Amino acid sequence: MKHWLDNRLSQVICRMRHALLAGILLTLAYAAFADEAVNVVCPGGQYQCPSGDTCCRLSSGQWGCCLYAHAVCCSDHIHCCPSGYTCNVANGTCNRGDLLMPLATKNVAQPVEAVNVVCPGGRYECRSGETCCKQGGGKYGCCPLPMAVCCNDSVHCCPKGYKCNVAHGTCTKGEFNLPWYEKNDAQEVELQSVVCPGGQYQCPDGNTCCKLSSGQWGCCPLPNAVCCSDGQHCCPHGYTCDVSSGSCHQGELVIPWEEKNLAKPVEILPEPNIVCPGGQAQCPSGNTCCRLASGQWGCCPLPSAVCCSDHIHCCPHGYTCDISTGTCSLGEMTLPWFEKTDANVVVPEPNVVCPGGQAQCPSGNTCCRLASGQWGCCPLPSAVCCSDHIHCCPHGYTCDISTGTCSLGEMTLPWFEKTEATFLSSDSVPVPNIVCPGGRYQCPTGSTCCKLNTGAYGCCPYPLAVCCADHIHCCPHGYSCDISTATCHLHDLSLPWEPKKEAALLSDPAVPEPNIVCPGGQAQCPSGNTCCRLASGQWGCCPLPLAVCCSDHIHCCPHGYTCDISTGTCSLGEMTLPWFEKTAAALPSNGGIICPNSSSICRSTETCCMMAKGGWGCCPGVNAVCCPDKIHCCPHGTKCTKENTCVGAAGILSMVTKTKAKEMAPKVETVPWITKTLALPLGTKEGNVKCDSSHFCPDGNTCCKLASRQWGCCPLPNAVCCSDGIHCCPHGYTCDTASGRCQK
């Protein structure tokens, strides 16, 4: 018996060795096929694995990496097996017939820096890790693989190095066969002109600025293109120009090169100059402030540029200065570097008023809290306030407390020290308070309205703050609330969170705002609410403006958030909030229905229809059909004919003539006006409402100029900017500066 067991054990070990060798050979074979190491992007586009790995879910729900290509992910969410094997979790082996090998353990996948891929022509884009493939009608689709092969059926695609087998619907590479992938629709890109360095010439969106042989700027009809040395042609990103053959090369791929067009002069109004840190110098719009060797500020003729360490030159954003060769490099791409010019002396601008309106900093500074709790001034615009409450760093950099520096990738700078802010004199013009949604509560300027546990509003002492889910605390803009540690987090930075203060009732309560009439005109919600369907099919009221109605027909989320039904929360990136519950909508007090112009009424048993001479009429019957002649109407379920009859399942009926709808008593609608907040600098990824080349507002906002001539954000879409430079009104209203309200 012992001899038989020894023989059996030897056979199993031998099989496992053979299987392990086969797995190694399979991995080496796959690696030999790969011409270039390109990471594997996991579904969703947020995580990636090394080339030749397979994405598998971990028990935490995150993505892990299995070291085999096309691997089998085991059900324990820990292990995996090579392609063609089955997982035997109980025995800890991968089985394939008589072959056995040990289970492989997954590694944690790495986050992907999400940068969209712009398709040729610049009109469409795909997500990071995808490939643009042409579809019919000049449109593009997205293959969910990097550097994929686009199949000629215009629907499918295959991994790099594979061939499309249209007859069998597979991807082939030697003896390997895979099912082919289906493309998704590409997203349309919002068209904007590309401004060439120097800001005097522009190219169409999706083009690349290239110097012509004449020295002028030309336009290559490709995004992120390679400019050829002949000064006339260009090639797609990642290709090399072959001037001798007049073509573009990438490995074994050869395509004809593109010809540049002449760039057009920029036809835009002069934008405000960029003020350098300290507020004493300025550069033209589209430039970047860089220190010169003299210590003075210089101007690099590029936006968001990289300042080279020789204090003379600079490079485009994303490039690296190569001092030894005098060039700018990005991967295999090189450009000649740019020379800085002297900055101009700035005309003094209004001071920056800190949140709360009691302290101020010089123009071009940022208000940061000191250890004493008072406001301090960082000598940089849109700066990062360090957690030691003493220092600060430039926008986009991270404070490194251990080394006392500011870091951005591989770049480090010495950090800056804050100075004390000055108090505003008592005779300063008072800044109007912020009115909370619903118009019953108000908070001091520079604060944010946040709901308390009582349902009333509280005031968070930060502008554009994050309201924490405990309904007691809040965090600065861009931070996330950590309930477990009672802190605010932004990357490696942590701050203690702030308790909210109870908001004050308006001393002069606003005139009741008109209710919101739900579609169909038979239900209404209070002002500041959103109409959402209930499970019963009736209308409900979400206590938020421009809210998102959740698919469970019970809850809703703030504008811009997504409903997460599984967790019962509202999510925006990494931020989550508890969702809101809808209430039943109320019927109009007169029992009738309000027509779309909000001033005409029909009975509840009638339907609103347009009249031939303008205005609204009432047709007898619910959900009646309004005829094209704008005189007659037909019962629900029938059609109007040219013979002035109604045809339906019941036969032919006579048309009915409409009667004129009753007009509501005329009244002037007024709502409280809204205070604007300071626009945010580009780079914080909080929205895409662009004010100019360096400032933007969150989604659903409108850019308005402030009294200080800076950009401000009105928290309403398509809003009206009031002439006082402080307030704004909803679309369709006018600003009444005398009463401080919006009138319609």
Residue, then its C-alpha position, 0 to 999 in steps of 0.5 A: m500500500k505504501h509503495w502504491l501511495d509513493n508511486r501515486l504521489s510521484q505521478v502527481i508531482c511530475r504532472m504538476r512540474h509539467a503543468l508549471l513548465a507549460g504555464i511558464l512556456l505559455t507566459l513566455a510565448y505570450a510575451a514573445f508575441a507582444d511587440e511593446a509592453v502596454n498595460v491592460v486596462c480593467p473594465g471601467g477604465q480606472y485600474q490597470c494591470p501589467s502587460g500580459d496579465t488578466c484583470c480579476r475582481l478581489s474579495s474587496g471588490q477592487w480589481g486585482c492582476c493575475l499573472y497569466a494572459h486570458a486567465v481564469c478568475c477563481s471564485d474565492h476572489i484570491h487565486c487564478c489559473p491559466s487559460g483552459y484550466t479550471c480552479n479547484v479551490a478546495n485542493g488549491t490547484c488548477n486542473r486541466g485533464d490529468l494536469l495539475m498546477p498550484l493556484a496563482t495569487k492575484n496582485v492589487a491593480q494600479p489606478v489609471e491616470a484617466v486621459n481621454v483618447v481624441c480620435p482623428g479629426g478631433r470630433y470624437e473621443c474615447r476613454s483612456g485605454e481604448t482605441c478609436c475605430k471608424q464607423g459608418g457616416g464618418k463617426y468613430g467607435c471605441c474598442p475597449l482595448p489599447m492599440a487595438v486592431c479595427c475590424n472591417d465590419s465597422v462593428h468589432c475589434c481585436p487585441k494588438g497583434y491579432k487579426c480579425n476573422v470576420a467569417h468566424g467572428t474571432c481574433t486569431k494570432g497563430e494558434f490562438n483564437l479569441p472571441w472578438y470585441e464589440k465597439n462602443d459609441a465614441q463621445e462627441v468632443e465640445l469643439q473649441s479652437v486650439v490657440c498656438p503658442g504666443g496666443q496670436y494664431q489658432c487652429p480648429d479643435g482636434n488639430t495640432c499647431c506646427k511651424l511652417s517653413s515660412g516660420q508662421w504657424g500651421c495646422c495639422p488636422l490631427p490631435n497631438a500630432v508629430c510635426c515633420s521637419d520639412g515644415q509642410h507635413c505631419c504624422p499621427h501621435g506615436y508615428t515617425c516622419d519619413v521625409s524620404s518616402g513622404s510617409c508616417h511609420q509606427g513599427e511595420l505600419v506605414i500610412p501617408w502623411e498629412e499636409k498642414n494648413l495655414a493657421k488663422p489669426v486669433e479673433i478673440l477679445p483680449e483676456p485679462n493678464i495673468v498676475c504672478p505670485g505676490g501681485q507685483a508682476q503680470c504676464p499676457s493671457g495664455n502665458t505662465c509666470c516663471r522666475l528669472a535668474s535675477g529673481q524677478w518674474g518672467c513670462c513663458p509664452l505657453p499656458s500651464a508651462v514647465c519652468c526650466s531650472d536654468h531660469i531662462h527657458c520653459c517647456p509646454h505642459g507635460y514636457t520635461c526640460d532637457i538642459s543638456t540638449g536645450t529641448c523639451s521632451l515627452g516620451e519619444m517626442t522632442l521640441p525646441w524649448f521656449e525663452k521667457t520674457d520680462a513680466n510687466v509691473v502690475v496695476p494694483e488690484p482689489n484685495v482678496v476678501c477671506p471667508g466671513g468677510q472680516a479679513q483680507c489678503p493682497s491681490g494674488n494671495t490665498c486666504c489660509r487658516l493659521a494655527s491661531g484660527q485667524w486668517g493668514c495670507c499665502p503669497l500665491p493665487s489658488a494656493v494649497c494650504c499646508s496642514d501645519h497651518i504655517h506654510c503653503c504651496p502653489h496650486g496643483y502641488t502637494c505639501d510634504i511636511s516631512t521635508g518642508t517642500c512642495s512636490l508635483g510629480e518629480m518636481t520639488l519647490p521650497w514651501f511658502e510661509k503665510t503672513e497674517a491677514t489684515f482686518l477689514s475696516s468697519d466702514s467697508v461695504p457689507v457683503p450680502n449674505i448667502v440665501c439657502p435653498g428655499g429662501r428661509y435661511q441665510c449664511p454669511t458670505g464665504s460660507t456654505c449652506c448645509k442641512l442640519n439633523t433638524g431639517a433646518y440649514g446650518c452654515c459651514p465657514y468655507p466657500l463651496a464646502v463639502c457637507c458631511a453625512d453626520h449633518i453636523h460637520c463640514c470640510p473645505h472644497g475638494y476634501s472628503c469627510d472621514i466620519s471614523t476619524a472626524t477629519c477632512h482628507l485630500h490625498d495625504l493631507s488631513l484637517p480637523w473638520e469644522p462644526k456648522k453653525e445654525a443659519a439665521l432666518l431672513s429678517d425680511p422673509a422673502v415674498p413666497e416664491p411661485n410653486i413649480v408646476c410638474p409636467g402635465g400641469q396637474a401637480q405642483c411642488p414648493s419652490g426650490n424642489t424638483c418634480c420626480r415620479l413616484a412608484s404609483g405613477q403620480w408626481g412627488c417632490c424632491p427637496l432639492p433644485l435640479a435634482v436627480c430622480c432615482s430609479d427606485h421612484i422613492h429617493c433623489c440626489p443633488h444635481g450632478y450626483t449619481c444614485d447608488i441604489s445598492t448603498g442608498t447613497c448619492s455619489l460624486g467621484e469619491m464623495t457620498l451623501p445620504w439620499f433624499e426622500k420625495t414627498a407627494a406633490a400637491l394639486p393646484s388650489n383651484g382644482g384645475i390644470i395650469c397650461p404651459n405658459s403658467s398663466s392660463i387655466c383649464r378645468s381638471t376634465e379638460t386639456c390645454c391646446m394652443m389657439a390659432k391666434g395665439g394663447w391657450g384654449c381648453c379642449p373637453g376631455v382628459n389627454a385630448v388630441c390637439c388638431p393641427d388647425k389650432i381650432h379643433c380637438c379630438p378625444h383621446g385615442t383618435k386622430c384629426t383628419k383634413e375632413n374635420t373629423c376624428v377617426g378612432a377604433a369607435g368609428i368617425l366622430s365630429m371634431v370639437t371646438k376649443t374654448k379660450a382658457k381663463e387667465m390667472a390674475p396677473k402678478v409680478e413673480t419675484v425670487p431672492w437673488i443669488t450671491k456668486t462665488l469666486a471661480l476656481p482655477l483649472g485643474t481641480k476637476e470639478g466641472n466643465v463650465k469654462c470662463d476663460s483659459s485659466h478659470f472655470c465653474p462647476d457644472g450647472n453654474t454660469c460664469c459672471k464677472l465680479a466687482s473685482r473684475q475676477w471671474g465668479c460662479c453663479p450656481l444656476p445654469n444660463a443665469v443672468c449676471c446682475s450689474d452690481g458684480i455680486h449677484c445673479c438671477p435665474h434665466g428669464y428673470t431680470c435683476d432689480t438692484a433697488s429691491g435686491r431681488c429677481q423679477k419676472 
